């Protein structure tokens, strides 16, 4: 009984010693790692400081001016070239809701001042006159020309809210030709115009 | 010790079992022997612990001391003006021996051919504990020296102060000596905050120090220096200096004094280029002082802009005669006194105020006392000992009282910023902080009238060449004759221009001083300092974010709106 207890105690002692040994050495190891990292940080800081100093030297106004005068064909900025906002002419066309305006112009077939509207208008009339195969092919390859045209027309008068939803469905949903043309007119312009 | 007592206890236990007398005695002797050796070792350890070997201590503390750093100095936008860079330093410990000195000298000179042979031999054969052989050693050179294997020769990291902008800001920054201690300028000021003591104690190490941010704008400083260098060459002047001051906060945005020096290179402190003429020199500021005279009269209410002063005949004081450079020979109004820069008129204005009041006013404007800033270098104004009527008459137009140019600029700022005297500073300062330390010296209405006069002088008066369209520049020229061997010289002139822009709401003052311009035909301020100031304003206006306006009324209308504002 006593001997068993002793054996357990000795076993416990050895285990404890092993654990303490391990903890001590891992602590030492960690401490060394910390010290190494600290010295690395210090070294990096020094390097950063050196690089900063180098950058400041290289970007010093004196040097930049010398280089600019040697290699660039630039002149000092005269005061008369500085303007202010009130000196600017009024914007030709301003709108709080540009997308709504596009839809409106499409709707009324007007939009004389709206280039995007005019493009779409042209695109539509081209489709209606003679379904251009390359236009439909690029926009919706699976659909037949006349279907796209008619769907586009029914979709157009929709309010802005619907328009916002459509781009999400665009890749797979079939009847999205017109909104897509409305959304990305600049890219489609050459094809639509031709 | 603990181990020893354990051992002895174990031994004595074991001795009890051994019965033999002789062996017992022998063992006791051995125990005693070992015990005495232990005592000696323990004693030596204790001694080392209590009183450390000076050689050992040196090795421990020295690297820290050498690596001690200074705070970075930044401009107002955070660009680096001064920083520390670590570099290796070669040292030797001759007391410990470096082997054969001749061999060591020859070997070291294979790596560093520029080392002086005799000096090196002297250093290595001395009995010093520590000698510094060479600074700034590259990695490759370090490697080569290590390969030589000379005993007790090694490397230490030390920090070196570098100024990336070079000579751009030399006088403001000052410089440090080889031990990284500030010897001039703001570097010295940085040390005065207890940094030197920290260094000695070995605490100021690493990059823990907070950077010092200045009010100086490096871009503005460069533009100003560039323009002044052009002017220096153009007018063949002995020296050219200038500064830009923010009139709302008292911040010094740029300060140049040519000739200047590169703080990266050690130089003689007695060298003339080390002199900052704007703070350390005192000058008779000439006609720019008339602005102060007129402001005094306007502020006291004794004179209005419509007051008239007879400048038809020269003024006589005993053997002195005061004449006008641009003589009109008639009665002049106050604006005419200003724009024609009439000495007679200014003298009469000052005399109408009386000597005591004139003196009190200049005292109030800080012209009679030493102006202290962060820069350790400052100069005491030269004030006449017996201030009589003639002194008042001449000081009215800037002769007979020599002040530091920075001081004069501070007073001019008060004339145009609404009447607040703000001590100038080289450190960044907010308008709120400036308001706290500002002292009201003039009524705001007086300041409005002074703005009008400054602007009028550019539109119609002697400062026409300072005009830069869009910035509504105002200013006053000043040409003073320098005293050579006790007499005023007609050849050696100092020309000064104080420019204010924009005059409808002044933000900055630009001062330009050209000392002894030689180019004939360009000797007065209106012909050299004024156009230089104009060029500087055209360049720094956009940098400082001052919006140019092209639809502004003439000065007369400015005054009209001012008087309307006063009436309401």
Interface residues (C-beta under 8 A of the other chain):
Chain A: X42 X45 X46 X49 X50 X52 X53 X56 X57 X60 X61 X62 X65 X76 X77 X78 X79 X80 X82 X84
Chain B: X79 X80 X83 X84 X85 X86 X162 X164 X165 X166 X168 X206 X207 X218 X219 X222 X223 X226 X468 X469 X470 X471 X538 X539 X541 X542 X547 X548 X549 X550
